């Protein structure tokens, strides 16, 4: 399974809609999420659960990571786990995650079912979805609560509602939460997944992804399959970026050989942290290329 930083795009889709599942598989998104929560009406949850086994198998056969967003445990999530865990989702996403207790409880529920099914205990990842103010400020606690947590995902619509914010395409109302969430995830040593762009236009989705990438995000969630290719492109180092990184590294190495502490490249004074960033970009580009093969 891809390392967390290589899971560029996380696509949510309705749990019981077969046409949606086909579009998701064809989208090119790295992680495909069967949503048994908000995207599946309660009357269709049994139908959605029954689709899990063939669905996850087909997604994995296509080289994608299979994820399921269950309901909160007290709201039907235990039934979700009973029905779908035998299908071996790679990741279980937990909605409105609000603290360490949520992660410990879910970890225990997963472990019990993994043992009963004869599955290796601890191999199912947990993804806390921070879509409340409390979830954003406790993400470090959630990461520390279970070794299953390798990533966390920032919500959009539920988070805006919890903040009493007014939604807009520029997402200025989510800006502080987006920055705080990134900081908390990096401090916790887990990969942050940016909030979905929930408007229809692909240009807006790409622009938001570019902004998020500048902040430090390497992964983004989405709700429309047609946005996946654009977001993958934004979140993948380009050939020009790789060329610039190589020039920067070479120039710095030459400067160091001359005894200089920093060098000027394209108007930018390059120091050690910038070289480390350039090296990380090149390494990630190579790993992404290997993952795509």
N, C-alpha and C positions, 0 to 999 in steps of 0.2 A: 504494500500500500504506500502511496506517495507520502513523503515527509510533509508535515503540516504547512511549511512555507511554500510548497509546490501545489497546494490545493487552491488554485487561484480563484475559482468560481464555484459557489455553492448555490444550486438551483432548487428552490422550493416548488413543489407541484401538488395538485389536488390528489388526495389519496386514492380515490375511487374512479378516476377518469382515465380510461385506457388510452384515449387519444392524446391526452396530456403526457402520459408516460412515454409514448412513442416519440413525441416532440422533444421531451427531455433527453431521451437517449440519443437523438440526432443532433442535439444542440452543441455538443462539444464541451459542455460544462464538466468540471473535474469531479465534483461531488453532486450526486442527485439525491434529493430529499423527498421521500414520500411523507407528506404532511397529514397526519391523522388528527391534528388539532384544528386550527381555524379553517383550513382549506377543505375539511371533510365534515359535512353536516352529521350530527349524531346519528341520524337515521341510516346513514350509509357507512358507518364505521365498520360494521361486521363485513360488509362487502369489500371495503378497502383492506382490512386485515387478511382476508382470504387471498388477496392478490400478491401478498408479500413474497412468498417463496419463489414463484416464477419471475417476479419483477426484479428482485435483488440479483438473482442468478443471471438474468439477461443483462443487467447493468454491469455486473462484474465481468461478464464475458466480453463486453464492449470496452473494458479497460477503465471503467468508472468506479468510484467509491460509492457504496450503497449506504444511505443514511435514512433513518426514520425519525420524524418528530412525533413523539407520543404526547398524550395529554398529561397533565399533572396527575400524580399517582392517585390522589383522592378523587379525581374527576374522570376516571376511566383509564388512566395510564397503566395501572396494574393489569387490566384486561388487555390493553394493547401489547404489553410485554409478553403475557401468556400466549397471545396469538402469533406474534411475529418473531420472537427471539429464535425459534427453531430455524427460521429462514436465514439466520446469521447476518443481520445487518452489521456493517463495519462500525457504524457510529449510531448512538442513540442521542438525539437532541432533546433537551428538556426545556419546555417553555416557561417564561416568567420565572426563571431561576432566581432565587432571592437570598442565597447564603450557603454556608458550608453544610448546614443540616440537610438541605435538599440533596446535595451531592453525596453525602454519606448514606442517606436513605436509599437513593437510587443505586449506588454502588452495591449495597447489601442486597437489594432486590435482584440486581443483575447476577451477582455471584450465586445466589440461591438457585436461580433458574439455569445458569450455566452448569452448575454441578448436576442438576436434575437431568439436563440434556446431554451430559457427557462432553461438554465443551470446555476448552481450557479457560480456567477462571482468570478474569482480568483482561481478556483479549478484546472485549467490546469497549470501544471508546465512549466517553461521555462528552457531550457538547452542551455546556450551559448557554442558554439563550438569554442574554441580559436585555430585557425589554421593559424594565421598570427602573426608576431612579435607584431603588435599593439594590437591584441586580448589578447596575453599573458600579456602584461604590463598594460592593462586596466581591468583586470578581477575583481578587487575590485570595480571599478566604476560600472561595469555591475551588480554585486551582489547587490549593494546598490540601483540600479535603479528600482528594482521590487521585491516585496516579493515573487513572483512566482519562483525566482531563488534559488534553494536549492543545486544545483550541477553545476559544469562546467566541460567540457570535453576538453582535450588537443588533438590537431590534430597531424598528423605525416607527411604524404606526402606533403600536401599543405604547412604546416609549414616549412618543409625542403626546399621546392621550394622558399618560401618567404625569407628564410634566405640565399639563394644561397648556400645551403649546399649539400654535397655529401652523399647519403644514404649508410648505411652499417648495417650489422646484429647487430653489437655491439651498434648502435645508439648513438655513442659518439657525433655526430653532434647535437643531441637533448638534451644532458645532461643538459646544462645550462637552457634551456627552461623548461625542466621537473622539475628541482629544483625550478626555479623562480615561475612557475605556482603553484606548491604545496604550496610554502610560501604565495603567494598572496591569494589563496583560503582559507588557514587556517586563515590568518589575517582577511578575510572577513566573516568567520564563515560558509562557504559552503563546500560541499564535493568535492574534486578534483577527477576526473576520468582520469586515465592515458591513454596515447596515445596507439593506436592499434599497435600490432606487425603485420606487413603486409607481412612477409615472410611465407613460407608454413610449416616449420617444427614446430611441437608441442614442442619439447625440447627447441628450441629457445624462443618460446612464454612463456614457463614456467620459463625459466631463467630470461627473462626480467621482468616478473611479480614479481619474488622473489626480484630482484634488486629494483623495484619500491616500493615493500612493505617495504623494509628496509629504504627507504627514507621517508616513511610515508603514501604512498598510500594504500587505502583499497579497491579500485575499479579500474577496467581496462576495456577499450574498446577492441573489437576484430572484425575481419572481416571473420573469418573462424569458422563455427559451431563446427568442430571437436576439436578446441582448448578449448572450454568452460569448459569441465570437468576438464582439467588440471589446468586451471586458477582458477576455483572455489576452487580446493584443495589447491593451493598455498595461496589463499587469505582467507582461513578459518583456524583459530587456530587449530593446531593438538592436539591429546591427549597428546603427549609428552610435547608440549608447555604449555598446561594447567596444567599438573602435575608439571612442573618446576615453573610455576607462583604460584601455591599453596604452594610449598616448600619455595619459596622466601618470600611470605607473612607471612607464619608461622614462618620462621626463624627470620624475622624482628620483628614480634610481640613478640617473645620470648626474643630477644635482648632488645627491649624497656622495657619489664618487668624487665630486669636486670639493667636498667638504661643506656644502651648503645645507642649512637646516630646513629650507623650504624652497620651492621653485614657482615661477609664474607660468601658468598655462591658460591660454585664452582669457587673460585678464583676471584669473583666480589664483590667489596664493595657495598652493597645495602644501598641506602638512600631513603628518602621519594619519590622523583620523580619516582624511579624505582618501588616502591611499587604501586604507582598510575597507572603506565603503566601495571603492572601485573594484577591489579584489573580491568582495562579497558579491557584487553584481555579476562579475564574470563567472564566478563559481555557480551562482544560481542559474544563470543562463545555460551553462553546460549541463547542470542537473535537469533542468526543464527539457532540454533537447534530448537527453537520455530517457526521460520519462515518456516522451512523446513517441519514441521508437517502439 
